C-alpha cells in the first residue's frame, strides 16, 4: 500500500499527526474536519480489492464508499458484559496512519437500520471498537499489538476464515460456540457491527450461491456418466474454470462461492 500513496501524502500526514499532540478533543475534531486526507486514498484502497468493501465483499456501484478508520479517531465505544456502554478516548494519534484505513461500504461503516426488514435495530460499526473484557486500550502506536480486539480485521489473514455463509446468503460464524467460544464471539459481534446480514447483501449472496450450486450440479451430472465424451471433458474443464473465477480474490462475494464449494465437498476447493 505504501508505494501507492500520492506524492507528499506521508509528509502531510506526519505534519497533521504532530498538530494533534497536546490538543483538546474539540481542537482535534476541527483538525479532522478540515483535513480528511484519508479520503485521498479511496482510489488506491479500491484498487487493492477490485472495488470490494473490505468487510462485506460487496462492490459498491450506485452508493458511496468510505475510508473507515478501523480504530476510531474521535471516540471508541464498547458494551460490557452488563450491557453498559463505555466510551473511551479515540485513537486520534492513529488517525493519519494509512495502516488504520479500511475500504468500507457505508452500511458497514455507519449506523443504519435495515429498511428492507421489520427489524428496527441499527447495525454498522460507527465508533464501536470493542476489546476483550479487562483488556487495556492502547494509548500509543507501540501498544497496539497488546490489544485483544473483538472485531474481525479484514487485513488479518486468519480472521475472514471465521465467517461462513448459508445457501440463503446469511453470514454465520464458521466455528461453534462450544469448541471456540472466543472466535465464535468475535464472528458474531462482527456480523452485527459490520451489518453483514443487511437484506440486499443476503439477497446478492444468495444469487452467487445459487449460480455456484448450479455449476456444481452440472459437474456432478457429468461425473455420474459411465462413459464421458471429449465434449464432457471440455465441459468439466470449463465449469472448473468458472468456479475458480468465482473464488478468486477479485470476484464479488468470493467467500460465498468458496463456502458453497466447501459445503458440497468439491475437491477443487483446495
QUIRAWO-V29138 format. One record per residue. RES is the residue in one small letter. PSI is psi in whole degrees, -180 to 180 (* if undefined). OMEGA is omega in whole degrees, -180 to 180 (999 if undefined). Layout:
[[RES	PSI	OMEGA] [RES	PSI	OMEGA]]
This chain:
[[x	-38	-174] [x	-34	-179] [x	-7	178] [x	-7	-176] [x	139	178] [x	153	178] [x	130	177] [x	-6	-176] [x	-46	-178] [x	-41	179] [x	-42	179] [x	-41	-180] [x	-43	180] [x	-38	178] [x	-43	-180] [x	-37	176] [x	-45	-179] [x	-35	179] [x	-26	-177] [x	-24	-175] [x	130	177] [x	3	-179] [x	156	175] [x	169	179] [x	-40	-180] [x	-40	179] [x	-39	178] [x	-39	180] [x	-38	179] [x	-40	178] [x	-43	178] [x	-44	-178] [x	-39	-177] [x	-18	-174] [x	62	179] [x	61	-173] [x	-8	173] [x	-28	179] [x	-20	178] [x	-12	-178] [x	8	-177] [x	-47	-178] [x	-42	-179] [x	-40	179] [x	-36	176] [x	-39	-180] [x	-34	-178] [x	-20	-175] [x	16	-177] [x	46	178] [x	14	-180] [x	138	170] [x	132	-176] [x	-16	179] [x	-43	-171] [x	-12	-176] [x	11	179] [x	137	175] [x	117	-178] [x	122	-179] [x	-47	-175] [x	13	176] [x	165	-176] [x	155	170] [x	153	177] [x	150	163] [x	104	-175] [x	137	168] [x	108	-178] [x	-48	170] [x	114	-172] [x	144	-172] [x	-33	-174] [x	-46	179] [x	155	179] [x	124	-177] [x	145	177] [x	145	174] [x	122	-177] [x	-177	-174] [x	-18	178] [x	4	179] [x	8	180] [x	141	178] [x	126	179] [x	129	179] [x	118	177] [x	163	174] [x	144	-180] [x	172	-179] [x	60	-175] [x	-32	-179] [x	-6	180] [x	6	-173] [x	-29	-178] [x	30	176] [x	120	-175] [x	-21	179] [x	-14	-179] [x	5	-175] [x	140	175] [x	137	177] [x	127	-172] [x	140	166] [x	149	179] [x	-25	180] [x	-21	175] [x	-33	-173] [x	-34	-174] [x	153	179] [x	122	-178] [x	146	170] [x	154	177] [x	101	-177] [x	-12	-179] [x	10	-176] [x	158	176] [x	-10	177] [x	122	-177] [x	5	180] [x	143	176] [x	138	178] [x	166	180] [x	156	-172] [x	-44	-179] [x	-129	178] [x	9	-179] [x	134	171] [x	75	-175] [x	142	175] [x	163	176] [x	142	-179] [x	126	178] [x	-8	-180] [x	137	178] [x	137	178] [x	144	179] [x	143	177] [x	-3	176] [x	168	-174] [x	-28	-179] [x	-14	-178] [x	-1	-175] [x	-43	-177] [x	-13	179] [x	-14	180] [x	141	173] [x	100	-171] [x	149	179] [x	-36	-177] [x	140	172] [x	138	-179] [x	119	-176] [x	-18	179] [x	-3	173] [x	115	-174] [x	-18	-179] [x	-21	-172] [x	-44	-179] [x	-26	179] [x	-13	-179] [x	-1	177] [x	143	175] [x	172	-176] [x	144	179] [x	171	179] [x	-14	175] [x	2	179] [x	13	-177] [x	132	176] [x	132	-180] [x	160	173] [x	145	179] [x	-6	-179] [x	160	180] [x	153	179] [x	-33	-178] [x	-43	-175] [x	-36	-178] [x	73	-174] [x	-39	-178] [x	-47	180] [x	-34	176] [x	-44	179] [x	-44	-180] [x	-46	-179] [x	-44	-178] [x	-47	-179] [x	-41	-179] [x	-37	178] [x	-41	178] [x	-49	-173] [x	-23	174] [x	4	178] [x	45	-173] [x	-9	175] [x	32	170] [x	135	-171] [x	-51	178] [x	-30	178] [x	-44	177] [x	-41	-179] [x	-39	179] [x	-39	177] [x	-39	-179] [x	-37	177] [x	-44	179] [x	-44	180] [x	-48	-177] [x	-40	179] [x	-43	178] [x	-41	-180] [x	-39	178] [x	-40	177] [x	-43	180] [x	-41	178] [x	-40	177] [x	-41	179] [x	-44	-179] [x	-35	179] [x	-40	178] [x	-40	-179] [x	-30	-178] [x	-12	180] [x	137	178] [x	-36	-180] [x	118	-179] [x	142	179] [x	172	177] [x	-34	177] [x	-37	177] [x	-44	180] [x	-36	178] [x	-40	178] [x	-40	178] [x	-46	-180] [x	-40	-179] [x	-42	180] [x	-44	179] [x	-39	178] [x	-40	177] [x	-43	-179] [x	-39	178] [x	-40	179] [x	-33	180] [x	-29	-179] [x	8	177] [x	155	-175] [x	-21	-179] [x	-13	-176] [x	141	176] [x	133	-180] [x	40	178] [x	-31	179] [x	-30	177] [x	-45	177] [x	-40	179] [x	-40	178] [x	-41	179] [x	-44	180] [x	-42	180] [x	-41	180] [x	-35	179] [x	-2	178] [x	44	176] [x	127	-171] [x	-28	-176] [x	-10	-179] [x	-26	180] [x	*	999]]
